[in-house]
């Protein structure tokens, strides 16, 4: 049975690999987990020995099918918990992540499946990230555009927010930004790449860094 540290390690490798599933450096894993490079390398050797990943010094780590299955299982738990906490306990956007980090390791498969059923088998979490099903299959993602790459002016719908900072999420909540919210892009300033939007007929301006956290889909067609 996998431990919390094993689950966190495998989840971090999966999330860091991106869509290309490229090898991930142990240094980047160490940074995200907040542990030393030496500890990360030792963990990699242990997990490689248990068949969860492949590891070669200076070449990074890659998940095996066994490791990928564990990572997707933890991600499924995390994202279902986020949605459950938001919908049933009315926790805010920025609160659900930290709580889900704890709960993702502590529930039985039976309970997770019941939560999935209770939520009517959702495809996406409160931030628009895909939720793996019980077999580890991910739903098809809608075509997405980073906010800063939109047309100006244009009408869009928010489909994903990838900010890891609770401070940024609180700021977005205060502006009225949320998943499936309709927005209109107004202008983009070339000197700093900030973007001005209309949200509920209210004009707001977001920095380039904030724009990189927001993904939208066009409302045309």
Secondary structure, DSSP 4 states (H G I P E B T S, - for coil): ---HHHHHHHHHHHHHHTTTT--B-HHHHHHHHT--HHHHHHHHHHHHHTTSEEEETTTEEEE-HHHHHHHHHHHHHHHHHHHHHHHHS---HHHHHHHHHHHTTTS-HHHHHHHHHHTTS-SB-TTSPBPP-TTSPPPPPPP-EEGGGS-SSEEEEEEEE----HHHHHHHHHHT--TT-EEEEEEE-TTT--EEEEETTEEEEE-HHHHTTEEEEE---
